[in-house]
């Protein structure tokens, strides 16, 4: 039993070390630029593919491929993103919604480019940069975290970084080159993303889709560290990794087994939800009172055009009908984003998941396979599926609602007390 515990702990430390690297990169990028970089996982994937291209396809020595990938490609990619994507947004005002959407756009662009360049198939011959022994990976994480912490705390660049994060405009007035600081933050964040990718690639499925999503699952590490505390990020990552590994030794029966499997496979996501509920004051320092925005009336002709474009695909026939019928469905999904983001002021990354659940529930109801309910015709099944998905949307959206409402309740209570 003790040997099993030790082996599972080592396996968990390996997963936790990769998660800690992701957390460090996300925190450094956020502290330098104020951007939560959702393209972090895509950068990790591109660097993993680049190292494989150099070593496997071009027969470079491992050290040369690693040097080019981690010291040139990854930081260069971060600098390019800062210069041509995120710096123009910061000049325009730095709206968090715009920067978040831009990072998602970069994610999609990198994933699509990797699929086009290297194909969609999984690779199992990625070179191994560090030994599979988790102590080597843990040593890399600890040295990196200690070095970053020392730079931030005791160097001039660290003081400039803290000044830019506290008040970018005031730092510029004080003679600090905020663009240089932001570029350095992006370069280091991209370096840690590349390091995460090349460390994970030999042990997971290397494809354009799996690795980016796997890396982004561990955003809970950065959130739990309140986007600034590196030691907390490392400890949380290692704890979740070990806990996820130890859960595999439990084998309950019945429905508890499926629940345990889902919990173990998504432990980082569960931690993200708990962190969002337990740490609602993240970002309140930058929160501003909401003001009523002027609404521009929609021209009547726009509604006519929208209805025509929505119904036009349904007039196709033959082989085009199957593809064109997806247009109204995607229009409904995008409309839901307008409701959540445009009206609610929050950005949702899970709308496609709700759409998938609606399709799944509709199919199960129409086939008579939904637990406790009889077989239904297609249209009643669709209507009932919508009603079944709605509570799930409320349940999964509750952490965001709570985190958004807490600062305003706190301000009102402070004003009430004078």
N, C-alpha and C positions, 0 to 999 in steps of 0.2 A: 504493500500500500504506500509506504514512504517513497519507494522508487517511482511509482506511478505519479505521486504528487510532485516529486522533483522533476520528472520528465515533462509533465504538463506545465509546471511553472517555467521551465526553460522555453517551451514552445510559446507560452504567453508573453514572456519577455521579448521574444523575437517580434511578435506582432505589435507589442506595446512600443518597442523601439522605433519601428516604422511610423506608428501613430504619433510618437513624440516628435519625430522629425517634421511631420506634417504640421503639427501644432506650432513648433518653433517658427517655421516658415510663414505660416498664416499670421502669427502674432507680430513678427518683425515687419511684414508688409503692411499690416494694419496700423502699427505704431508709426510707421514712416509716412504713410499716405492716407490713412483713414479708410482704406478700401478692403472689404472682405473678399478676397480673391477666389472666386469660384472656379477659376481656370487653373488652380493649383494642381489638381489631379491630371488635367490634360497636359500641362508642362512636364509632369513626372512621366507620363506615358511617352511623350515625344522624345525625352532624353533617354528613356530605356530603349526605345527603338533605335535611336541614333547610336548608342553604344553597341547594340547588337550589329548594326550595319557596319560599323568600323571594324569590329573584331571578327564577326562571323563571315560577313560578305566580302570585306576588303582585306581580311587577314592582317589587320594591324595588331601590334602588341597590346595587351590589355591596358597597360599603364598609359600608352599613347592615346588609345580610344577614350579612356576615362578622363585624361587631362583635357582633351579637346571637348568632350561632352560636358564635363562639370565646370571647367574653368573658362571656357569660351562660349559654348552654345547656350548653356542654361543662363548665365548672367547676361549674355548678349540679348537673349530673348526677353528677359525681364526689363532691360533698359529700353528695348524697342517698344515694348508694350507701354511702359511709362511715358515715353517720349511722344508716341504717335496715337495712343488711345486715351490714357488717363490724364495726362497733363492738359490737353485741350479741354477736357471735362472740368478739371479743377479751375482753369481760367474762366470757364463759363459759369462758375458758381459752386461746383462740387456737389450737386444734388445727389444724395445717397442712392436714390432710385436709378438715376442715370448710370452711375458707376457700377451698380450691381448688375443692371441689364447689360452693360458693356462687358463685364467679366464673364457673364453667361454667354454673350456673343463670341468672345474669344475662345471659351470652352468649346462651343459648337464648331468654330472655324478650325481649331487645332485637331479635334476629333475627326472632322470630315477630311481635312488634309492628310492626316495619318492613314485613314482608311483608303484614300485615293492613292497614296504613295506606296504603302506597304501591304495593302490588302486587308480584308476583314477577318481572315483566318487567324487562329491562335498560334502563337509560337512557343515552343518548349525548349529552345536552345539559347536562351539569353545568357550571356556570360555572367559569371559569379564574381563580383567585385570584392566582397568580404565573405569570409568563411561562414557557413551555415550555423556555426556555433553562435548562439545568441549573445555570448559575452563580448564577442567582437563588435556586434552591432550596438550593444548597450554602451560599450566604451566610446564608439563614435558619437552616440547621442549625448553622453555626459560631457565629453570634451567640447562638442559643439555648443551645448547649452551654457557651459561654464565660460567659454570664450565670448559668446554673444552677451552674456550677462556682464562680463568684465568690460567689454567695449561700451555697452550702454551706460554703465555706472561710472567708469573712471576715465573715459577719454573725452576729448573735445567733441568728436563726432557724436558720442552718446549724448552730451549736453545739447548739441544742436538738434539731435533727433527728438529729445524730450521737449525742446522749445517749439519745434515745428508742430509736434502733436498737440501741445497745449494751446497754441494760438499761432497759426501759420502766418497771418498777416503781421502780427506783432514781431514774429521772428524775422520776417523779411525787413521790417523797419529797423531791426537791430543789426542788420548787416549779414544775416545768415542766408546762404544760397539754398532756399527751400527746394528748388528743382534738383539740385545736386544731391541733397539728402534723400529726396523721394526716389531718385534714380538708383542710389546705393541701396535703399531699402528693397526696391523691386529686384535689383540684381541678386541680393542675398536671398530673398524669398524664392526666386526662381532657382538659385543654386540648391537650396534645401529641397525644393520640389524634385529637381533632377536627381539629387542624392537618394531621395525616397524611392523614386522610380527604379533606379539601377539596383538598389538593394532588394526591392520587392520582386522585380521581374523574374529572377530564377526560380521563385517559389510559388508564384501565382500565375494565373492565365494572362499572358501578355497578348492583348488584342486592343484595338482602338477604343473599345467601349468598357470592358471590364475593369482595367486598371484605373482609369480616371474616376469611375464611380466608387471603386474600392477606397481610393485615397480620400475622396470627399466625404465618405461616411464618418471619418474621424474628426470632422469639424467640431464635434462635441468637446474635444480636448482644448481647443482654443477658447470656446465659449465658457467652459468651466474655469479656465484661467482668467476670465474677464478680459480677454484680449490683451493682456499685458504682463502676466506673471509667469515667467518661464519655468521656474521650479515646480509650480503647481501644474503646469501643462505636462511636464515630464512625469510627475508622480501620477497624475490622473491617467495618462496614456498607459503607463506600466500596470497600474491597478486594473484598468478595464481589460487590457490584454491578458493578464493572468486570470482574472475572473472569467473571461470568455473561455479560456482554455480549461479551467477547472470545472466549468459547467458540463463539459463533455463526459465527465465520469459519472454523472447522474443518469439513471435510466428508469424513470417512472413509467407507469402503465396508463393506458387510456388516453383521455384528452390532455392530461398533464404532460405526456411525452411530446405532443405536438406543440404545446405552449412553451415548453422548455427549449425545444429546438428553435422555435421562432425567436425566443428571448436571447438565446446564445448567438444566433446568426446576426441579430440586429442589436447587440448590446451597446454599440456606440450610438446608434440612433436613440435608444432608450435613454442613454446618458445625456444626449442632447436635449431631449424633452425635459428631463429632470433639471438640467442646468438652466434651461429657459424659464422654468417655474421657480427655481430656488434663487436665481440671481436676476431678479427683474430690473435691477437698477443699472444694468449694463447699458452704457450709451446715454444715460440721463444727463450727463454733464453737457452734452452737445444738443440736447433736446430743446426745441423752441416752441413757444405757444403757437397753437394752430390758429390761423386766420382764415376768415371766409374768403374764398377766391371768387373772382368775378366769372360768371358763367356766360359763355358765348352761345347764343341760341343756334340750334342746328337748322340750316336751311331746309325747307320742305322737300326740295329736290333731292337732297342727300338721302332721305328715307326711301324715296322711290328707287334710286340707284342701288341702295343696299338691298332692297327686297328683290330687285331684278337679278343682281349678282348672286344672291342667296338661292334663288329658285332656278336660275339658268342651267346649272349642272344637271338638274333633275330631268331636263328635256333631252338629254343625250340617250343614245341607245347603243346596243351591241357591246363591243369590248370597252367602249369609253364609259359606259354607265357605271361599271364597278368602281372605276377610279374617280369619276366625277362626283359620285354620291358621297365621297369622303369630304368634299369641300364644305357642304353645310354642317357636317359634324365638327370639322375643325373650326368652323365659324362660331359654333356654340361654345367650344372650349375657349377660344380667344375672347368671346363675349364675357365668359365667366371671369377671365383675368381683368377685364375692364371693370367689372363690378367690384372685385376684391381690391384691386390696386387703385383704380381711378376714384371709386366711391369710398372704399374703406381705408385707403391710405396705406395698405400693407401689400408687400410683394409675396405672392404664393408661387412656390416651385413644385407644388404637388397637384396641379389641376389635371394633368394627364393621368395621374394615379386614380383620381376620382372618376374620370371618364372610363378608365379600364375597369374599375369596380362596377360601375353602372352596366357596362357591357357584360361582365361576368354574371352579375345578378340577373340580368335579363335572360341570358342563355339558360341559367339554372332554373329559373322560374318557368320559362317556356318548355323546358324538358322535364319538368316535374321532379327535379333533383334538389330543390332548395329545402333544407330541413324544416319540417313542420308545416309546409305549405303545399297545396295541390298544384297540378299542372295548369298553367294559365295560357290563354292566347297571347300572341306577341305584343299587341298594344297594351292590354292590361298589365302584362309582365313588365313592359318598359316603364309604365307609370308607377308601378309598385317598386321597381328597382330604384327610381329616383327618390322615393320616400325612404328607402332603406339606406341609401348612400348619404342622405342629408345629415342624420345624426353622427355618422362617421366624420363628416366634414367639420361639424361642431366640436367633436371630441379632439380631433387632431389640430384644429385651429385654436383651441382654448389656450394653450401656452402663449401663442402670439397675441391673443386678445388680452390676456392677463399682463404680459410684459409691456404691452403698449398702454394699458390703462393705469398701471401702477404709478408712473411718474406724475401724472396729472392729479391723482388722488393725493400723492405725497405733497405736491405743491399747494393744493387747496388746503390741506391740513396745516401746512406751514404758514400760509397766509392767514388762516383762521386764528392761529396762535400769535399772530403779529410778528 
